[in-house]
Amino acid sequence: MRHHHLLQPRPAVLAILTIAASSAALAHHTYVKKYDSAKKLTLSGTVDDVRFTNPHIFFTLQTSKGSWTVETESIAVAKAKGLTTTHLKSGAKATVTGWAARSGGAELGLSTISFPGGPSVSMRGTAR
């Protein structure tokens, strides 16, 4: 007695997997749409409220121009490039460059980050 039907993918399962993969891809690629490649900024200040939350790392940078939310690459990519909790932590001084949010809000897509006496980490060369 053969049970080939047990090996056949079920349409409902395939649909759920397709939707999940599409949603993840869209969520990940919104970085391109969120930040303006023509508006690159450099900000210095104090790191606060660091969140290593998938899909990216987010932190707040308290600057003389106000509080900015900064978004990095994915956690795995950021760590591989040297951006870890050793340096990226509340209270750390940092200088960041990146692209301003298209919305005009105080948000930045991270290009580089450097710490006094510590590493300088290049996250991405373009806002794409």
C-alpha positions in Angstrom: 0.0 0.0 0.0 1.6 3.2 -1.1 0.8 6.6 0.4 2.1 9.0 -2.3 -0.5 11.6 -1.3 1.4 12.0 2.0 4.4 13.2 0.1 2.5 15.7 -2.0 2.7 19.4 -0.8 -0.7 20.6 0.3 -1.9 23.8 -1.4 -2.8 25.5 1.9 0.7 24.9 3.3 2.3 26.2 0.1 0.1 29.3 0.2 1.1 30.0 3.8 4.8 29.6 3.1 4.6 31.8 0.0 2.8 34.6 1.9 5.3 34.4 4.8 8.3 34.5 2.5 6.8 37.4 0.5 6.0 39.4 3.7 9.6 38.9 5.0 11.1 40.0 1.7 8.9 43.1 1.5 9.6 44.0 5.1 13.3 43.6 4.6 13.4 45.7 1.4 11.5 48.6 2.8 14.9 50.1 3.8 15.3 51.3 0.2 11.9 53.0 0.2 12.3 54.4 3.7 15.5 56.4 3.3 16.5 59.0 0.8 19.9 58.4 -0.9 20.1 62.1 -1.7 20.0 63.1 1.9 23.1 61.8 3.6 23.8 63.2 7.2 26.5 63.0 9.8 25.4 63.1 13.4 27.3 62.8 16.7 25.8 62.1 20.1 25.1 59.5 22.8 23.6 56.1 22.1 20.5 55.2 23.9 17.7 52.5 23.8 19.6 49.9 21.7 17.3 47.1 20.4 18.8 44.1 18.7 15.4 43.1 17.2 14.9 41.2 14.0 15.2 42.1 11.2 17.6 45.0 12.0 19.2 46.7 15.0 17.6 50.0 16.1 19.0 52.5 18.5 18.4 56.1 19.5 21.1 58.7 19.1 20.7 61.8 21.4 22.3 64.7 19.5 22.4 68.5 19.7 19.8 68.3 16.9 17.4 66.2 18.9 16.8 62.5 19.3 17.3 60.3 16.1 16.2 56.7 15.5 18.9 54.8 13.7 18.4 51.6 11.8 21.2 49.3 10.9 21.6 46.2 8.6 20.4 42.9 9.9 21.7 41.7 13.2 23.8 38.9 11.6 25.4 41.3 9.1 26.0 44.0 11.7 27.7 41.6 14.0 29.8 40.1 11.2 30.9 43.6 10.3 31.9 44.3 13.9 28.9 46.1 15.3 28.2 44.3 18.6 26.9 45.1 22.1 30.5 45.6 23.2 30.5 49.1 21.6 26.9 49.7 20.6 25.3 50.2 24.1 23.5 52.9 26.0 25.8 55.7 27.1 28.3 55.2 24.3 29.4 58.2 22.3 29.2 57.7 18.5 29.3 59.5 15.2 27.0 58.1 12.5 26.5 58.8 8.8 23.5 57.7 6.9 20.4 58.6 5.0 17.5 60.6 6.3 14.1 59.2 6.2 11.9 60.2 3.3 9.1 61.0 5.7 11.2 63.9 7.1 11.2 62.4 10.5 14.3 62.1 12.8 15.2 58.7 11.4 18.5 57.6 9.8 19.4 54.5 7.8 23.0 53.7 8.9 25.9 53.9 6.6 28.8 54.1 9.0 29.3 54.3 12.8 32.4 55.2 14.7 33.2 55.3 18.4 35.9 57.4 20.0 38.9 55.1 20.7 36.9 52.2 19.3 36.1 50.8 15.9 34.6 52.4 12.9 32.1 50.1 11.2 30.9 50.5 7.6 27.4 49.0 7.3 26.4 49.9 3.7 27.7 52.1 0.9 24.3 53.0 -0.6 20.7 53.5 0.7 19.6 50.6 -1.6 
